[in-house]
Amino acid sequence: MAMTYDTVIIGAGAAGMMAAFTAGRRGRSVLVLDHAKAPGEKIRISGGGRCNFTNIHASPKNYLSQNPHFAKSALARYTPADFIALVDKHKIAWHEKTLGQLFCDDSAKDIIRMLLDEMRAADVELRLSCEISEVVKGIDGFRLQTTDGLVIGRTLMVASGGKSIPKMGATGFAYRIADQFGLSVTETRPALVPLTLEPNLLASLSDLSGVAVDADIAQGKTHFREAMLFTHRGLSGPAILQISSYWREGDEIVLSLEPERDFADILRSAKRDNGRQQVQTILAQYLPKRLAQYLAETHKLGRPLADLPDKALVALADQIRGWRLKPAGSEGYRTAEVTLGGIDTRHLDSRTLQAKDVPGLFFIGECVDVTGWLGGYNFQWAWASGHAAGEGV
Protein backbone atom coordinates (compact mmCIF):
# COMPACT_ATOMS: atom_id res chain seq x y z
CA MET A 1 0.00 0.00 0.00
CA ALA A 2 1.27 3.48 -0.89
CA MET A 3 1.81 5.82 2.01
CA THR A 4 -0.07 9.12 1.77
CA TYR A 5 1.27 12.35 3.26
CA ASP A 6 -0.17 15.83 3.57
CA THR A 7 2.84 17.07 1.64
CA VAL A 8 5.74 15.46 -0.18
CA ILE A 9 8.82 17.62 -0.70
CA ILE A 10 11.32 16.85 -3.44
CA GLY A 11 14.73 18.08 -2.33
CA ALA A 12 16.48 17.97 1.04
CA GLY A 13 18.31 21.25 0.58
CA ALA A 14 17.92 24.55 2.38
CA ALA A 15 14.44 25.42 1.06
CA GLY A 16 13.11 21.88 1.24
CA MET A 17 14.15 21.28 4.85
CA MET A 18 12.86 24.68 5.95
CA ALA A 19 9.49 24.01 4.31
CA ALA A 20 9.38 20.51 5.82
CA PHE A 21 9.65 21.45 9.47
CA THR A 22 7.55 24.58 9.01
CA ALA A 23 4.70 22.43 7.68
CA GLY A 24 5.39 19.69 10.21
CA ARG A 25 5.11 22.12 13.12
CA ARG A 26 1.61 22.89 11.89
CA GLY A 27 0.59 19.25 12.24
CA ARG A 28 1.03 18.30 8.60
CA SER A 29 2.45 14.87 7.76
CA VAL A 30 5.56 15.50 5.67
CA LEU A 31 7.88 13.33 3.61
CA VAL A 32 11.12 14.70 2.12
CA LEU A 33 12.72 12.82 -0.79
CA ASP A 34 16.19 13.34 -2.23
CA HIS A 35 18.33 11.36 -4.66
CA ALA A 36 21.51 12.33 -2.76
CA LYS A 37 23.07 10.17 -0.07
CA ALA A 38 23.11 13.04 2.43
CA PRO A 39 20.91 16.10 3.02
CA GLY A 40 22.04 19.68 2.56
CA GLU A 41 25.09 19.02 0.39
CA LYS A 42 25.22 22.56 -1.02
CA ILE A 43 24.93 23.88 2.52
CA ARG A 44 27.89 21.72 3.53
CA ILE A 45 30.26 23.17 0.92
CA SER A 46 29.02 26.76 1.12
CA GLY A 47 31.07 29.61 2.51
CA GLY A 48 34.28 27.62 2.44
CA GLY A 49 32.65 25.02 4.69
CA ARG A 50 31.32 27.58 7.15
CA CYS A 51 28.03 28.44 5.42
CA ASN A 52 27.25 32.09 4.71
CA PHE A 53 23.75 31.36 6.01
CA THR A 54 22.17 34.80 5.59
CA ASN A 55 22.86 38.49 5.09
CA ILE A 56 21.55 41.06 7.55
CA HIS A 57 20.93 43.50 4.68
CA ALA A 58 18.73 41.14 2.63
CA SER A 59 15.89 42.96 0.88
CA PRO A 60 14.15 42.65 -2.50
CA LYS A 61 16.73 44.99 -4.09
CA ASN A 62 19.36 42.26 -3.67
CA TYR A 63 17.55 39.84 -6.01
CA LEU A 64 17.23 39.45 -9.78
CA SER A 65 13.92 38.34 -11.27
CA GLN A 66 11.71 39.19 -14.22
CA ASN A 67 9.27 40.31 -11.52
CA PRO A 68 11.38 42.16 -8.93
CA HIS A 69 8.35 42.54 -6.64
CA PHE A 70 7.64 38.81 -6.34
CA ALA A 71 10.08 38.10 -3.50
CA LYS A 72 8.81 40.92 -1.27
CA SER A 73 6.10 38.96 0.52
CA ALA A 74 8.18 35.92 1.49
CA LEU A 75 11.22 37.99 2.45
CA ALA A 76 9.13 40.29 4.62
CA ARG A 77 7.52 37.42 6.50
CA TYR A 78 10.74 35.52 7.23
CA THR A 79 13.67 37.84 7.77
CA PRO A 80 17.37 37.38 8.52
CA ALA A 81 16.53 38.12 12.17
CA ASP A 82 14.13 35.17 12.18
CA PHE A 83 16.79 32.79 10.93
CA ILE A 84 19.39 34.20 13.33
CA ALA A 85 16.95 33.49 16.16
CA LEU A 86 16.75 29.86 15.01
CA VAL A 87 20.54 29.61 14.86
CA ASP A 88 20.82 31.11 18.35
CA LYS A 89 18.19 28.69 19.65
CA HIS A 90 20.49 25.84 18.63
CA LYS A 91 23.48 27.60 20.21
CA ILE A 92 25.41 27.77 16.94
CA ALA A 93 28.20 30.35 17.19
CA TRP A 94 28.39 32.76 14.26
CA HIS A 95 30.08 35.96 13.16
CA GLU A 96 29.65 38.75 10.64
CA LYS A 97 32.42 38.76 8.07
CA THR A 98 31.94 41.70 5.69
CA LEU A 99 29.01 43.50 4.08
CA GLY A 100 26.45 41.88 6.39
CA GLN A 101 27.50 38.30 5.59
CA LEU A 102 26.95 35.89 8.50
CA PHE A 103 28.97 32.67 8.84
CA CYS A 104 29.16 29.81 11.31
CA ASP A 105 32.20 30.04 13.59
CA ASP A 106 32.74 26.31 13.29
CA SER A 107 31.16 24.40 10.41
CA ALA A 108 28.34 24.48 7.87
CA LYS A 109 27.42 21.04 9.22
CA ASP A 110 26.02 22.86 12.27
CA ILE A 111 23.31 24.37 10.05
CA ILE A 112 22.49 20.97 8.52
CA ARG A 113 22.24 19.39 11.98
CA MET A 114 19.98 22.23 13.10
CA LEU A 115 17.60 21.72 10.18
CA LEU A 116 17.54 17.95 10.71
CA ASP A 117 16.85 18.42 14.43
CA GLU A 118 13.94 20.73 13.59
CA MET A 119 12.61 18.16 11.11
CA ARG A 120 12.81 15.36 13.67
CA ALA A 121 11.03 17.53 16.25
CA ALA A 122 8.25 18.12 13.70
CA ASP A 123 7.97 14.37 12.87
CA VAL A 124 9.16 14.89 9.27
CA GLU A 125 10.17 11.72 7.44
CA LEU A 126 13.32 11.87 5.30
CA ARG A 127 14.24 9.39 2.57
CA LEU A 128 17.63 9.70 0.87
CA SER A 129 19.08 7.90 -2.17
CA CYS A 130 15.53 7.91 -3.53
CA GLU A 131 15.06 8.46 -7.27
CA ILE A 132 11.77 9.70 -8.73
CA SER A 133 10.77 8.33 -12.13
CA GLU A 134 7.27 9.78 -12.51
CA VAL A 135 4.97 12.40 -11.01
CA VAL A 136 1.24 12.24 -11.82
CA LYS A 137 -1.63 14.24 -10.37
CA GLY A 138 -4.63 12.11 -9.46
CA ILE A 139 -7.83 12.61 -7.50
CA ASP A 140 -6.01 11.68 -4.27
CA GLY A 141 -3.10 14.05 -4.87
CA PHE A 142 0.31 13.75 -6.48
CA ARG A 143 1.45 10.19 -7.11
CA LEU A 144 5.22 9.72 -7.24
CA GLN A 145 6.84 6.58 -8.56
CA THR A 146 10.14 6.20 -6.70
CA THR A 147 12.82 3.61 -6.16
CA ASP A 148 11.16 3.09 -2.75
CA GLY A 149 7.78 2.47 -4.36
CA LEU A 150 4.68 4.60 -4.83
CA VAL A 151 4.32 7.69 -2.64
CA ILE A 152 1.27 9.98 -2.55
CA GLY A 153 1.26 13.59 -1.43
CA ARG A 154 -1.94 15.55 -1.11
CA THR A 155 0.32 18.47 -1.95
CA LEU A 156 3.74 18.50 -3.61
CA MET A 157 6.63 20.92 -3.09
CA VAL A 158 9.49 21.00 -5.57
CA ALA A 159 12.69 22.19 -3.90
CA SER A 160 15.22 20.40 -6.09
CA GLY A 161 17.29 23.49 -6.94
CA GLY A 162 18.70 24.61 -10.26
CA LYS A 163 21.48 23.39 -12.53
CA SER A 164 24.47 24.75 -10.62
CA ILE A 165 27.24 22.37 -9.51
CA PRO A 166 26.09 19.22 -11.36
CA LYS A 167 28.83 17.13 -9.73
CA MET A 168 26.74 17.42 -6.55
CA GLY A 169 23.70 16.03 -8.32
CA ALA A 170 22.08 19.22 -9.63
CA THR A 171 19.69 18.63 -12.53
CA GLY A 172 16.88 20.42 -14.32
CA PHE A 173 14.30 18.24 -12.55
CA ALA A 174 12.23 21.17 -11.25
CA TYR A 175 11.98 22.65 -14.72
CA ARG A 176 10.75 19.35 -16.14
CA ILE A 177 8.02 19.16 -13.50
CA ALA A 178 7.06 22.77 -14.24
CA ASP A 179 6.81 22.01 -17.95
CA GLN A 180 4.76 18.90 -17.25
CA PHE A 181 2.16 20.96 -15.39
CA GLY A 182 2.11 23.87 -17.84
CA LEU A 183 4.32 26.38 -16.00
CA SER A 184 6.83 28.25 -18.12
CA VAL A 185 10.49 28.66 -17.22
CA THR A 186 12.45 31.84 -17.87
CA GLU A 187 15.87 31.68 -19.47
CA THR A 188 18.30 29.90 -17.16
CA ARG A 189 22.05 30.54 -17.08
CA PRO A 190 24.97 30.17 -14.67
CA ALA A 191 25.23 32.97 -12.11
CA LEU A 192 27.73 33.93 -9.42
CA VAL A 193 30.32 32.31 -11.65
CA PRO A 194 33.92 33.10 -12.73
CA LEU A 195 34.32 34.67 -16.17
CA THR A 196 36.67 33.37 -18.85
CA LEU A 197 38.81 35.29 -21.36
CA GLU A 198 39.67 34.58 -24.99
CA PRO A 199 43.03 32.78 -25.47
CA ASN A 200 45.14 35.73 -26.66
CA LEU A 201 44.00 38.00 -23.85
CA LEU A 202 44.36 35.18 -21.35
CA ALA A 203 47.93 34.53 -22.52
CA SER A 204 48.82 38.21 -22.11
CA LEU A 205 47.56 38.09 -18.52
CA SER A 206 49.08 34.70 -17.65
CA ASP A 207 51.69 36.19 -15.28
CA LEU A 208 48.86 37.63 -13.17
CA SER A 209 47.24 34.27 -12.31
CA GLY A 210 46.66 34.19 -8.57
CA VAL A 211 46.87 37.97 -8.11
CA ALA A 212 44.02 39.53 -6.10
CA VAL A 213 43.16 43.22 -5.97
CA ASP A 214 40.41 45.42 -4.56
CA ALA A 215 38.27 46.55 -7.49
CA ASP A 216 35.02 48.14 -8.54
CA ILE A 217 33.61 46.05 -11.42
CA ALA A 218 30.97 47.62 -13.64
CA GLN A 219 28.73 46.32 -16.38
CA GLY A 220 26.56 49.13 -17.69
CA LYS A 221 25.11 50.98 -14.70
CA THR A 222 25.58 48.04 -12.34
CA HIS A 223 28.76 47.79 -10.33
CA PHE A 224 30.17 45.95 -7.33
CA ARG A 225 33.12 46.84 -5.11
CA GLU A 226 34.94 43.82 -3.67
CA ALA A 227 38.03 41.70 -4.30
CA MET A 228 38.86 40.50 -7.82
CA LEU A 229 41.16 37.60 -8.70
CA PHE A 230 43.07 36.88 -11.90
CA THR A 231 42.98 33.13 -12.65
CA HIS A 232 44.41 30.71 -15.21
CA ARG A 233 41.01 30.78 -16.94
CA GLY A 234 40.13 34.46 -16.59
CA LEU A 235 38.65 36.47 -13.73
CA SER A 236 37.09 35.48 -10.42
CA GLY A 237 36.66 36.79 -6.87
CA PRO A 238 33.54 38.22 -5.21
CA ALA A 239 33.28 41.32 -7.44
CA ILE A 240 33.42 39.22 -10.61
CA LEU A 241 30.95 36.64 -9.29
CA GLN A 242 28.54 39.46 -8.50
CA ILE A 243 28.78 41.10 -11.92
CA SER A 244 28.46 37.72 -13.68
CA SER A 245 24.74 37.68 -12.88
CA TYR A 246 24.32 40.85 -14.96
CA TRP A 247 26.89 40.19 -17.70
CA ARG A 248 25.87 38.76 -21.09
CA GLU A 249 27.99 37.42 -23.93
CA GLY A 250 29.43 40.28 -25.98
CA ASP A 251 29.29 42.77 -23.10
CA GLU A 252 32.32 44.63 -21.81
CA ILE A 253 33.07 44.96 -18.14
CA VAL A 254 35.06 47.85 -16.68
CA LEU A 255 37.61 47.26 -13.92
CA SER A 256 38.55 50.09 -11.58
CA LEU A 257 41.49 48.90 -9.49
CA GLU A 258 41.91 50.37 -6.00
CA PRO A 259 39.22 52.89 -7.02
CA GLU A 260 39.76 55.25 -4.10
CA ARG A 261 43.27 56.06 -5.33
CA ASP A 262 44.01 58.87 -7.78
CA PHE A 263 46.87 57.22 -9.65
CA ALA A 264 47.39 60.16 -12.00
CA ASP A 265 48.05 62.41 -9.02
CA ILE A 266 50.16 59.74 -7.29
CA LEU A 267 52.42 59.30 -10.33
CA ARG A 268 52.77 63.02 -11.05
CA SER A 269 53.62 63.71 -7.41
CA ALA A 270 56.22 60.93 -7.41
CA LYS A 271 57.74 62.38 -10.59
CA ARG A 272 58.06 65.81 -8.91
CA ASP A 273 59.49 64.40 -5.67
CA ASN A 274 61.96 61.90 -7.11
CA GLY A 275 62.05 61.53 -10.89
CA ARG A 276 64.60 58.74 -10.72
CA GLN A 277 61.98 56.27 -9.49
CA GLN A 278 60.38 53.69 -11.79
CA VAL A 279 56.61 53.60 -12.48
CA GLN A 280 56.25 50.03 -11.27
CA THR A 281 58.00 50.92 -8.00
CA ILE A 282 55.37 53.57 -7.29
CA LEU A 283 52.46 51.38 -8.39
CA ALA A 284 53.71 48.49 -6.23
CA GLN A 285 53.08 50.64 -3.15
CA TYR A 286 49.34 50.40 -3.88
CA LEU A 287 48.89 47.36 -6.17
CA PRO A 288 50.24 43.78 -6.06
CA LYS A 289 53.83 43.71 -7.35
CA ARG A 290 53.11 41.50 -10.37
CA LEU A 291 50.18 43.68 -11.39
CA ALA A 292 52.26 46.84 -11.06
CA GLN A 293 54.96 45.29 -13.25
CA TYR A 294 52.41 44.18 -15.86
CA LEU A 295 50.85 47.63 -16.12
CA ALA A 296 54.19 49.39 -16.43
CA GLU A 297 55.43 46.94 -19.06
CA THR A 298 52.28 46.95 -21.20
CA HIS A 299 52.39 50.76 -21.30
CA LYS A 300 56.15 50.62 -22.10
CA LEU A 301 56.97 52.78 -19.08
CA GLY A 302 60.28 51.19 -18.12
CA ARG A 303 62.20 54.46 -17.85
CA PRO A 304 62.58 56.76 -14.83
CA LEU A 305 59.56 58.96 -14.12
CA ALA A 306 61.54 62.09 -15.05
CA ASP A 307 61.87 60.77 -18.60
CA LEU A 308 58.13 60.16 -19.03
CA PRO A 309 55.57 62.75 -20.21
CA ASP A 310 52.63 63.42 -17.92
CA LYS A 311 50.20 62.31 -20.62
CA ALA A 312 51.75 58.81 -20.54
CA LEU A 313 51.25 58.67 -16.78
CA VAL A 314 47.66 59.87 -17.14
CA ALA A 315 46.98 57.22 -19.80
CA LEU A 316 48.23 54.53 -17.41
CA ALA A 317 46.08 55.94 -14.60
CA ASP A 318 43.07 55.93 -16.92
CA GLN A 319 43.52 52.20 -17.54
CA ILE A 320 43.85 51.48 -13.83
CA ARG A 321 40.63 53.43 -13.23
CA GLY A 322 38.74 52.14 -16.29
CA TRP A 323 40.25 48.92 -17.66
CA ARG A 324 37.85 47.60 -20.29
CA LEU A 325 37.74 43.85 -20.89
CA LYS A 326 35.35 41.68 -22.87
CA PRO A 327 34.95 38.24 -21.26
CA ALA A 328 34.59 35.32 -23.66
CA GLY A 329 32.17 33.43 -21.45
CA SER A 330 31.82 31.93 -17.99
CA GLU A 331 32.97 28.70 -16.37
CA GLY A 332 29.37 27.49 -16.58
CA TYR A 333 27.25 25.47 -14.19
CA ARG A 334 30.30 23.46 -13.13
CA THR A 335 31.41 26.25 -10.79
CA ALA A 336 28.34 28.53 -10.71
CA GLU A 337 27.02 29.03 -7.20
CA VAL A 338 23.43 29.44 -8.40
CA THR A 339 21.20 29.33 -11.46
CA LEU A 340 19.83 32.62 -12.76
CA GLY A 341 16.20 32.45 -13.90
CA GLY A 342 13.81 29.55 -13.32
CA ILE A 343 10.11 28.91 -12.78
CA ASP A 344 8.29 31.98 -14.08
CA THR A 345 6.88 33.80 -11.06
CA ARG A 346 3.75 34.79 -13.01
CA HIS A 347 2.53 31.23 -12.37
CA LEU A 348 3.08 31.35 -8.59
CA ASP A 349 1.29 32.95 -5.65
CA SER A 350 3.85 35.24 -4.00
CA ARG A 351 2.51 34.54 -0.49
CA THR A 352 2.62 30.74 -0.64
CA LEU A 353 4.71 29.84 -3.73
CA GLN A 354 1.80 27.66 -4.89
CA ALA A 355 1.12 27.31 -8.60
CA LYS A 356 -1.96 29.39 -9.40
CA ASP A 357 -3.40 26.93 -11.91
CA VAL A 358 -2.29 23.68 -10.23
CA PRO A 359 -3.67 23.58 -6.68
CA GLY A 360 -1.35 21.79 -4.28
CA LEU A 361 1.83 22.22 -6.36
CA PHE A 362 4.56 24.47 -4.90
CA PHE A 363 8.00 25.54 -6.16
CA ILE A 364 10.53 26.98 -3.73
CA GLY A 365 14.17 27.99 -3.50
CA GLU A 366 16.67 28.20 -6.34
CA CYS A 367 14.40 26.66 -8.98
CA VAL A 368 12.21 29.80 -8.91
CA ASP A 369 13.12 32.90 -10.95
CA VAL A 370 14.49 34.72 -7.90
CA THR A 371 18.29 34.91 -7.75
CA GLY A 372 20.20 36.66 -5.00
CA TRP A 373 23.51 38.44 -4.89
CA LEU A 374 26.59 36.75 -3.49
CA GLY A 375 26.84 36.90 0.28
CA GLY A 376 24.07 34.88 1.95
CA TYR A 377 21.17 36.30 -0.04
CA ASN A 378 20.32 33.03 -1.80
CA PHE A 379 20.16 31.16 1.49
CA GLN A 380 17.82 33.83 2.83
CA TRP A 381 15.56 33.29 -0.19
CA ALA A 382 15.64 29.55 0.51
CA TRP A 383 14.62 30.08 4.15
CA ALA A 384 11.95 32.67 3.25
CA SER A 385 10.38 30.79 0.34
CA GLY A 386 10.48 27.48 2.26
CA HIS A 387 8.83 29.12 5.25
CA ALA A 388 6.16 30.73 3.06
CA ALA A 389 5.27 27.42 1.46
CA GLY A 390 5.39 25.54 4.77
CA GLU A 391 2.97 28.07 6.24
CA GLY A 392 0.75 27.99 3.16
CA VAL A 393 0.47 24.26 2.55
C-alpha positions in Angstrom: 0.0 0.0 0.0 1.3 3.5 -0.9 1.8 5.8 2.0 -0.1 9.1 1.8 1.3 12.4 3.3 -0.2 15.8 3.6 2.8 17.1 1.6 5.7 15.5 -0.2 8.8 17.6 -0.7 11.3 16.8 -3.4 14.7 18.1 -2.3 16.5 18.0 1.0 18.3 21.2 0.6 17.9 24.5 2.4 14.4 25.4 1.1 13.1 21.9 1.2 14.2 21.3 4.8 12.9 24.7 5.9 9.5 24.0 4.3 9.4 20.5 5.8 9.6 21.4 9.5 7.5 24.6 9.0 4.7 22.4 7.7 5.4 19.7 10.2 5.1 22.1 13.1 1.6 22.9 11.9 0.6 19.3 12.2 1.0 18.3 8.6 2.5 14.9 7.8 5.6 15.5 5.7 7.9 13.3 3.6 11.1 14.7 2.1 12.7 12.8 -0.8 16.2 13.3 -2.2 18.3 11.4 -4.7 21.5 12.3 -2.8 23.1 10.2 -0.1 23.1 13.0 2.4 20.9 16.1 3.0 22.0 19.7 2.6 25.1 19.0 0.4 25.2 22.6 -1.0 24.9 23.9 2.5 27.9 21.7 3.5 30.3 23.2 0.9 29.0 26.8 1.1 31.1 29.6 2.5 34.3 27.6 2.4 32.7 25.0 4.7 31.3 27.6 7.2 28.0 28.4 5.4 27.2 32.1 4.7 23.7 31.4 6.0 22.2 34.8 5.6 22.9 38.5 5.1 21.6 41.1 7.6 20.9 43.5 4.7 18.7 41.1 2.6 15.9 43.0 0.9 14.2 42.6 -2.5 16.7 45.0 -4.1 19.4 42.3 -3.7 17.5 39.8 -6.0 17.2 39.4 -9.8 13.9 38.3 -11.3 11.7 39.2 -14.2 9.3 40.3 -11.5 11.4 42.2 -8.9 8.3 42.5 -6.6 7.6 38.8 -6.3 10.1 38.1 -3.5 8.8 40.9 -1.3 6.1 39.0 0.5 8.2 35.9 1.5 11.2 38.0 2.4 9.1 40.3 4.6 7.5 37.4 6.5 10.7 35.5 7.2 13.7 37.8 7.8 17.4 37.4 8.5 16.5 38.1 12.2 14.1 35.2 12.2 16.8 32.8 10.9 19.4 34.2 13.3 16.9 33.5 16.2 16.8 29.9 15.0 20.5 29.6 14.9 20.8 31.1 18.3 18.2 28.7 19.7 20.5 25.8 18.6 23.5 27.6 20.2 25.4 27.8 16.9 28.2 30.3 17.2 28.4 32.8 14.3 30.1 36.0 13.2 29.6 38.8 10.6 32.4 38.8 8.1 31.9 41.7 5.7 29.0 43.5 4.1 26.5 41.9 6.4 27.5 38.3 5.6 26.9 35.9 8.5 29.0 32.7 8.8 29.2 29.8 11.3 32.2 30.0 13.6 32.7 26.3 13.3 31.2 24.4 10.4 28.3 24.5 7.9 27.4 21.0 9.2 26.0 22.9 12.3 23.3 24.4 10.0 22.5 21.0 8.5 22.2 19.4 12.0 20.0 22.2 13.1 17.6 21.7 10.2 17.5 17.9 10.7 16.9 18.4 14.4 13.9 20.7 13.6 12.6 18.2 11.1 12.8 15.4 13.7 11.0 17.5 16.2 8.3 18.1 13.7 8.0 14.4 12.9 9.2 14.9 9.3 10.2 11.7 7.4 13.3 11.9 5.3 14.2 9.4 2.6 17.6 9.7 0.9 19.1 7.9 -2.2 15.5 7.9 -3.5 15.1 8.5 -7.3 11.8 9.7 -8.7 10.8 8.3 -12.1 7.3 9.8 -12.5 5.0 12.4 -11.0 1.2 12.2 -11.8 -1.6 14.2 -10.4 -4.6 12.1 -9.5 -7.8 12.6 -7.5 -6.0 11.7 -4.3 -3.1 14.0 -4.9 0.3 13.8 -6.5 1.5 10.2 -7.1 5.2 9.7 -7.2 6.8 6.6 -8.6 10.1 6.2 -6.7 12.8 3.6 -6.2 11.2 3.1 -2.8 7.8 2.5 -4.4 4.7 4.6 -4.8 4.3 7.7 -2.6 1.3 10.0 -2.6 1.3 13.6 -1.4 -1.9 15.6 -1.1 0.3 18.5 -2.0 3.7 18.5 -3.6 6.6 20.9 -3.1 9.5 21.0 -5.6 12.7 22.2 -3.9 15.2 20.4 -6.1 17.3 23.5 -6.9 18.7 24.6 -10.3 21.5 23.4 -12.5 24.5 24.7 -10.6 27.2 22.4 -9.5 26.1 19.2 -11.4 28.8 17.1 -9.7 26.7 17.4 -6.5 23.7 16.0 -8.3 22.1 19.2 -9.6 19.7 18.6 -12.5 16.9 20.4 -14.3 14.3 18.2 -12.6 12.2 21.2 -11.2 12.0 22.7 -14.7 10.8 19.3 -16.1 8.0 19.2 -13.5 7.1 22.8 -14.2 6.8 22.0 -17.9 4.8 18.9 -17.3 2.2 21.0 -15.4 2.1 23.9 -17.8 4.3 26.4 -16.0 6.8 28.3 -18.1 10.5 28.7 -17.2 12.4 31.8 -17.9 15.9 31.7 -19.5 18.3 29.9 -17.2 22.1 30.5 -17.1 25.0 30.2 -14.7 25.2 33.0 -12.1 27.7 33.9 -9.4 30.3 32.3 -11.7 33.9 33.1 -12.7 34.3 34.7 -16.2 36.7 33.4 -18.8 38.8 35.3 -21.4 39.7 34.6 -25.0 43.0 32.8 -25.5 45.1 35.7 -26.7 44.0 38.0 -23.9 44.4 35.2 -21.3 47.9 34.5 -22.5 48.8 38.2 -22.1 47.6 38.1 -18.5 49.1 34.7 -17.7 51.7 36.2 -15.3 48.9 37.6 -13.2 47.2 34.3 -12.3 46.7 34.2 -8.6 46.9 38.0 -8.1 44.0 39.5 -6.1 43.2 43.2 -6.0 40.4 45.4 -4.6 38.3 46.6 -7.5 35.0 48.1 -8.5 33.6 46.1 -11.4 31.0 47.6 -13.6 28.7 46.3 -16.4 26.6 49.1 -17.7 25.1 51.0 -14.7 25.6 48.0 -12.3 28.8 47.8 -10.3 30.2 46.0 -7.3 33.1 46.8 -5.1 34.9 43.8 -3.7 38.0 41.7 -4.3 38.9 40.5 -7.8 41.2 37.6 -8.7 43.1 36.9 -11.9 43.0 33.1 -12.6 44.4 30.7 -15.2 41.0 30.8 -16.9 40.1 34.5 -16.6 38.6 36.5 -13.7 37.1 35.5 -10.4 36.7 36.8 -6.9 33.5 38.2 -5.2 33.3 41.3 -7.4 33.4 39.2 -10.6 31.0 36.6 -9.3 28.5 39.5 -8.5 28.8 41.1 -11.9 28.5 37.7 -13.7 24.7 37.7 -12.9 24.3 40.8 -15.0 26.9 40.2 -17.7 25.9 38.8 -21.1 28.0 37.4 -23.9 29.4 40.3 -26.0 29.3 42.8 -23.1 32.3 44.6 -21.8 33.1 45.0 -18.1 35.1 47.9 -16.7 37.6 47.3 -13.9 38.5 50.1 -11.6 41.5 48.9 -9.5 41.9 50.4 -6.0 39.2 52.9 -7.0 39.8 55.3 -4.1 43.3 56.1 -5.3 44.0 58.9 -7.8 46.9 57.2 -9.6 47.4 60.2 -12.0 48.1 62.4 -9.0 50.2 59.7 -7.3 52.4 59.3 -10.3 52.8 63.0 -11.0 53.6 63.7 -7.4 56.2 60.9 -7.4 57.7 62.4 -10.6 58.1 65.8 -8.9 59.5 64.4 -5.7 62.0 61.9 -7.1 62.0 61.5 -10.9 64.6 58.7 -10.7 62.0 56.3 -9.5 60.4 53.7 -11.8 56.6 53.6 -12.5 56.3 50.0 -11.3 58.0 50.9 -8.0 55.4 53.6 -7.3 52.5 51.4 -8.4 53.7 48.5 -6.2 53.1 50.6 -3.2 49.3 50.4 -3.9 48.9 47.4 -6.2 50.2 43.8 -6.1 53.8 43.7 -7.3 53.1 41.5 -10.4 50.2 43.7 -11.4 52.3 46.8 -11.1 55.0 45.3 -13.3 52.4 44.2 -15.9 50.8 47.6 -16.1 54.2 49.4 -16.4 55.4 46.9 -19.1 52.3 47.0 -21.2 52.4 50.8 -21.3 56.1 50.6 -22.1 57.0 52.8 -19.1 60.3 51.2 -18.1 62.2 54.5 -17.9 62.6 56.8 -14.8 59.6 59.0 -14.1 61.5 62.1 -15.1 61.9 60.8 -18.6 58.1 60.2 -19.0 55.6 62.7 -20.2 52.6 63.4 -17.9 50.2 62.3 -20.6 51.8 58.8 -20.5 51.2 58.7 -16.8 47.7 59.9 -17.1 47.0 57.2 -19.8 48.2 54.5 -17.4 46.1 55.9 -14.6 43.1 55.9 -16.9 43.5 52.2 -17.5 43.8 51.5 -13.8 40.6 53.4 -13.2 38.7 52.1 -16.3 40.3 48.9 -17.7 37.8 47.6 -20.3 37.7 43.8 -20.9 35.4 41.7 -22.9 34.9 38.2 -21.3 34.6 35.3 -23.7 32.2 33.4 -21.4 31.8 31.9 -18.0 33.0 28.7 -16.4 29.4 27.5 -16.6 27.2 25.5 -14.2 30.3 23.5 -13.1 31.4 26.3 -10.8 28.3 28.5 -10.7 27.0 29.0 -7.2 23.4 29.4 -8.4 21.2 29.3 -11.5 19.8 32.6 -12.8 16.2 32.4 -13.9 13.8 29.6 -13.3 10.1 28.9 -12.8 8.3 32.0 -14.1 6.9 33.8 -11.1 3.7 34.8 -13.0 2.5 31.2 -12.4 3.1 31.3 -8.6 1.3 32.9 -5.7 3.8 35.2 -4.0 2.5 34.5 -0.5 2.6 30.7 -0.6 4.7 29.8 -3.7 1.8 27.7 -4.9 1.1 27.3 -8.6 -2.0 29.4 -9.4 -3.4 26.9 -11.9 -2.3 23.7 -10.2 -3.7 23.6 -6.7 -1.3 21.8 -4.3 1.8 22.2 -6.4 4.6 24.5 -4.9 8.0 25.5 -6.2 10.5 27.0 -3.7 14.2 28.0 -3.5 16.7 28.2 -6.3 14.4 26.7 -9.0 12.2 29.8 -8.9 13.1 32.9 -11.0 14.5 34.7 -7.9 18.3 34.9 -7.7 20.2 36.7 -5.0 23.5 38.4 -4.9 26.6 36.7 -3.5 26.8 36.9 0.3 24.1 34.9 2.0 21.2 36.3 0.0 20.3 33.0 -1.8 20.2 31.2 1.5 17.8 33.8 2.8 15.6 33.3 -0.2 15.6 29.5 0.5 14.6 30.1 4.1 12.0 32.7 3.2 10.4 30.8 0.3 10.5 27.5 2.3 8.8 29.1 5.2 6.2 30.7 3.1 5.3 27.4 1.5 5.4 25.5 4.8 3.0 28.1 6.2 0.8 28.0 3.2 0.5 24.3 2.5 
